[in-house]
Amino acid sequence: MAEVVKMPRLSDTMEEGTVAKWHKKVGDKVSEGDLLAEIETDKATMDFESFQEGVLLHIGVEEGDTVEVDALLAVLGEKDEDISDLLEGGDDDSGSPKKEQKEDKEEDPSEEEDDKDKDKDKEEDQDTEKEGKDDEDGEEDKDDKEDENKKPSKGADHSDQRLKASPLAKKLAEEKGIDINEVEGSGEGGRIVKRDIDNYQPAAKAQTPAMTSAFGEEGHEDVKVSQMRKTIAKRLAESKYSAPHFYLTIDMDMENAMQARKSINEISETKVSFNDLVVKASAVALQKHPSVNAAWMDNKIRQFKHVHIGVAVAVDEGLMVPVVRHANIKGLNAINAEIKKMAEQARSKKLAVEDMEGGTFAISNLGMFGIEEFTAIINPPNSCILAVGTIREEPVVKNGQIVVGHRMKVTLSCDHRVVDGATGAAFLQTLKGMIENPAAMLI
């Protein structure tokens, strides 16, 4: 007997999923454990293995399309098995179309009233027509105006008529942002029902032709938003407007850090970066300032004994934050190797969900792009994030002499519900001491 494969919930925050790639096509045999598809969630693109076996009879979501969790993803069954009833049943677990039709009828008790309203409208139209005949002796311009008002407006279609749709279909269309007037009904008499909304595919719209002026062409292109981008936008907006941010910036002398990095790379096969130094120094500093290594939990502040550093990695869809666990007790080589590995997995969309969970502090580094200073939005549930700028060469005064120096600015974004100004400043002082004297990380 045919079985429905539903869109799985691959993370605890996942509400929708996008099919990035199908590894099977209709007609292929599927065994339990076979890789069926790649699903893009709000956090990563993950492999989805089949829990059933059979022949792939139907694909309900094409590559690139997005549906809600538990929506029909595919149907497996025996070769040449009739699954028409199952498909008409939509998201009903039993696959029975009868249940849905019954629900539609139960949910639309006003259908009889709609018919009465139609009769009433018809009578009103007849009355209006009669009145128009009685006014033949009226002024000609008044008649013309009435005639013009009786004409259907340009572009009027079935949206100007009484729409036949079940309340459930109307509700779903509103939730999904679908113009229900563009949906073709498959119910009795062209009535729009739930399955029509679930299966609706917007027609391709012609692109607006580019306008040419003396200064060049004008136009635009709408880019589809991925699930990851939607989640990033939602979480950062919540963070910015729920957590009262304030910012602390400090300038560091990088001479000793540059010399330390050079010495390490001369004797080590792994070439550590300045970002590795910042991650290690931050982790050690957080041990000394547990009030910064904390999170707001509504009615309490949770201070963590472990130090897990989230490192922001830029990908095409936005920003991912893989976590280096226990960074305070790991060496620079281990930190470097872990960050490189997770950054590659993030860019290839192979980063596991668990690799992005559990961070207690975050670091965002734009120094490689030449950015001298910036502020970052806190990555919840963390209470702080450190924004790292580039190392710049500039004249500095040392021992009364102007010499060439190397400086770097970092900015700490703090959640004022957890971290006060003096607390954040004390942490930055400790961090500055470790960066300017790298040996302090070992004490």
N, C-alpha and C positions, 0 to 999 in steps of 0.2 A: 504493500500500500504506500502511496506517495506521502512524503513528509515535507513539511515546510521548514526551511532554514531561515531563521530570523537574524536581523542585524544584532550582533552581540554587543554587550556592554563590556568593553575592554579596559575601562578604567572607572574608578568610582565617581569621577566628575563628568563622564561622557554622557551626552544627551543625544548627539547625532553622530553619524558616521558617514564617511565618503569612501566609495570603492575606488581605490587607486589603481588596482590591476586585478584582472581575473586570471587565475592559473589553469582554469578548466573552461571548456566551452560546452554549449548544449550538445548532448549526445555522448559526452565523455563519461567513462565509468569512474566513480569516486569511491574510494575505500576509506574506512575510518582512519583518521590521522593524516590523510592527504592534505596538502596545502591547497586550499580552495581559492582564497583571494587575499589581497593586501588591503587592509582597512586603515584609512587615515582617521585618527581620533583627534581629540582636542590637545593631545600631548605628543603623539608620534604616529608614524605609520607602522602598523603591526601585522604580522602574518596571522591569518585565520585558518585554522585547521578544521576539517569536517569531523563532526561527532557522529555522523550517520554514514551509511553506505548505500550505493545505488547508482542509477544513471542520472546525470544532470539533465533534467527535463525542461527547466525554465530558469532564466536569469531575470530577477525582478528589478535589479538596480544596475544600470549601465556604468561603465568606467567614467569617473568624474562626477557622478551624481551623488547627492546627499539625501539620506533619509533618517528618520528618528530611530532610536534604539527599539528593537522588537518589531520593526517593520519587515515585511516580506523581502528576503534577500534572494532566495532561490528555492527551487523545488527539486527534491530527489525522489526517484521512484524506479519502477520497472520500465524497461524499454517499451515505447509506444503506448504507455499507460495514459488514459484520458484524465487530464487534470483540470478540465474547464471549470468544473464546479468548485474546485479548490481555489482557482484564481479569482473567480467571481466572488468568493467568500471574503476576499481581502484579508484583513488582519484577524479575522475570527479564527480562533484556535481550531474549531471543528472544521473549518473550510467550507461551511455551508452557506450558500447565498440566501437561503430561506430566512435564516436568523436575521441577517442584515436587512432584508426587505421588511421583515416584521418590525424591526427596530425603527426603520425609517417611517413606517406607517404609524407606529405608536408615538413617535417623536413629532409627528406632524398632524395633530388633531384639527388644525385650522384649515386643512385642505378643502373641507366642505364649505367653510366660510369663504375661501378664495373663489370657489365657483359662484357663490352668491354675489360676491363683490364684482365678478366679471359680468353677471347679469345686470347688476346695478349700473356698472359702467356703460353697458350697451344701451340701457334705457336712457341714461344721461346723454349719450351720443345722439339718440333719436330725438330727444327733446331739443338738443342744441340745433339739430338739423331743421326741426320744425320752426324754431324761432328764427332761423336764418331765412326761411321762406317767407315768414310773416313780415320781415323787415325789408322786402324788395323795394318798397318806396323810399327807403332811407337814402342817405347821401352815398354817392358812389365810392368816395374814399373810405368811408366807414366799412362798406362791404368788402372792399379790397383788403382792408386791415384784418377783418374777421377771417377771410379766406386764407390770408397768409398765416394767421395764427393756427389754423386748422391743419396746415401742412406739417408733415413730420420734419423735425430739425435735421440739418445736414449731419450725416454720420450716425443718425439714430438707428438702433438695432434692437435686438431682443432685450437690451437693458432698459429700454423705454417701456417695455411691456411688463406685465406681472411675471416675476421670475418664479419658475417652478423648481424649488430646491428644498431639501429637508433641512430642518434647523441644525442638525449635526453637520451637514455639508457646509452650511453657511458659517458655522462656528469654526470649522477646520480651515476653511478658505481664509477667514479673517486672521487666524493664528499664523498661517503660513504666508500671509501677504499676497494671496492669489486673488486676482480680479475674477470673481465668480461669473461675471458676464461673459468671460472668455472661455468658460468651461462648457464642454458639450456633454449633455446629460444622456445617460444610458438607461435610466429608469423608464417607467411607464409614461408614455406621452412626452418623452424628452426630459423627464424630471431628473435633476442633478442629485446624486446620492453620494455617500461617503467614498465609495470606491472610485468615483470620478475625480474627486479631489486628490485621493492617494495616487492615482495614476496620471494626474495632469502633467503634461509636458508643455511649457510655454513655446509658442511658435517663434521661430527665429525672426527677429525684427531687422528691418533694413537699417544699415548704419547711416547716420546723418552725414550727408555729403559734406566734404571739407569746403569751407568758404575761403576763397582766395582774395587777398587784398594786396595793397602795395607793399605790405610788410611781411607777406608770406601766407601760408595756409593756416586755417583755424580748424580745430576738430578735437575729438576726444576718444578715448577708448576705456570702456568699463572692464575692470579686472575682477574676476570671480574671487571671492574671499574664501580661503581655506578654513577648515575647522580649527586649525591651530591659531590662525590669525584672529578668528572670532573669539576664541578663549583668551588669548593674550589681551585683546582689546577690553574684554569684559573684566578680567582680573585686575589689570592695571588701572582701569577706570575706578573700580571698587576701592583699590588701594589708595589712589590719589585723593578720593573724596571721602573715604572713611578714616584713613590714618592721617592725623595732622603732621605733615612733613615740616621739618626744619633742617637747615644745612650748615655744616661746619667745614671750612676749607683750611688746609695747612700746606705749607711749602717745605719741601725736603731737599737737603743736600745729597746728591746721588754719587758723589766721588767715590766713597768707600764701597758702595754697592756695586758700582761699575768695576772696581778693582777686584772685589770678591768674586763677581760673576766670571771675570776673565780668568782668575786663578782656578776656579772650579772647573771651567770648561777646558782648561789646559791639561787637567789630570783625569777628566772623566769622559767616557765614551758618549754619554748623554749630554747634550748641550742645553743647559737650563736657560730659561728666559727671565727677564725682569718680572714678568707676571708671576712666575713660580716663586720668586723671592717675596713678592707682595702677598701671595696666598699663604706662604709659610709664616711670614711675619705677622699677618693678621690673625692666623690661627693661634699662634703663641700669645699674642696680645689679648685675645678673647679669653684665654684661660685666666688671665690676670684681671679681667673685667667681665665677670659673668652677667652683670646687669645689662650688657650690650648683646651678649649671646642669649637673647631671650625673645619671647613672643607674647603678644597680647591675647588673652583667652577670655575676653568679655568680663568675667567677674574675678579674674586673677591674672597675674603675670607669671609665665612659666620660664624659669631660668634653666638652661640645659647644661649638664655636666660634660657632655660630649661636644666636639666642635666639628661640624660638617659644613664645609664651605661650598656654596653654589657659585659656579663660574659661568657667566653669561657668554653664550656662543651665538653669533649671528648666522641665521640660515635664510633661505629664500623666503619662507613664509613668515619670518619674524625673528623671535629670540627664544632660545632654549637655555635652560639653566641646569646642566648636569652637576652632580654633587660629588665632591671629593670628601669621603668620610674619614674622620679622625685625622684631619690634615695636621693637627698639632703634633702628632707622634710619627708622622711620615717624613722621610728624607726628601730633599729637593729632586733627586732623580725619580723617586717613586711618584711624586706629585706631577712632575713633568710628563712622565709616561702615561699616567692616568688621564690627565687633561687632554693630551693629544689623541688618545684612543677614543675618549668620549666625544671629542669635537668632531672626529671623522665619522663616528656613528650618528651624531646629530645631523651632520650635513647630508648623509646618505639615508636619513630617516630610519635608521636601524637602532636608535637608542631606546633601551627598555624603559618602561614607565618607572620602575623602581629606582633607576639611576637618576631620576629627577625629583625624587621625593626625600623628605627628611632634612633638608638644609636648615641650618640655624643662622646663617649669615651669608651675604652674597657680595660678589665683586664683579664690576663691569669695567673693562679696560678698553679705551679708545685711543690709547697712546700710539698704536701702530698706524693710525690714520692721521696723526699730526695734531690731534685735538689737545689743546693745552689744559682746558678745564671744562667740566660740565657737571650737571646734577642728574642723578638717576632716580627712577621711581622705585620705591621699596617693593620687593618681591614677597608677597604674603605667603606664609604667616611670619616671615622674618620681621624684626623691628628695625633693621639697618641694612644699608647697601653702600659699598664703597665705590666711588667713581674715580678711576685712575687716568690721569692725563699723560702726555708724552714727556720725555726727558728733553729739556731745552737747554741750549748753550747760551749763556749770557754773562755779562760782566758782574762780578761780585767782589765785595770787599773782604779780604782776609789779612789779618795782622796789619791793618792800616794800609794795605796795598790793593789796588784794583787788579784782579786777575780774572781769567776765564773760568767760569764755574758751570756745573751741570745741576739743574734743579728740576724738581717734579712736583706738581700739585695733585693732591687727592682731596676729594670732597665726600664727606660722610652724610648721607641722608638718614635722618632719624625719625622714628615714630614717637612723637612727644608724649604719647600715653605710656610709653615704656621707658624711654631714655630722655633724661633732662640734659640741658646744655652743658653743665659742668661734667656730667658723666660721659657724654660723647667727647668732650674736649680732653678728658683724662685718657680715654682710650687712644685718641689720635696722638697724644704726647708719647704714650708707650710705643705705638706703632712707628712714630718718627724716630725714636731712639733705636729701634731694631733695624730699620732700613738704613739709617746713617751709620750704625755700627753692627753689621750683620752677625758678628760673633755673639751678640747679646741673645740671638735666637737659640743658642746652644746652652744657655745658662738655665 
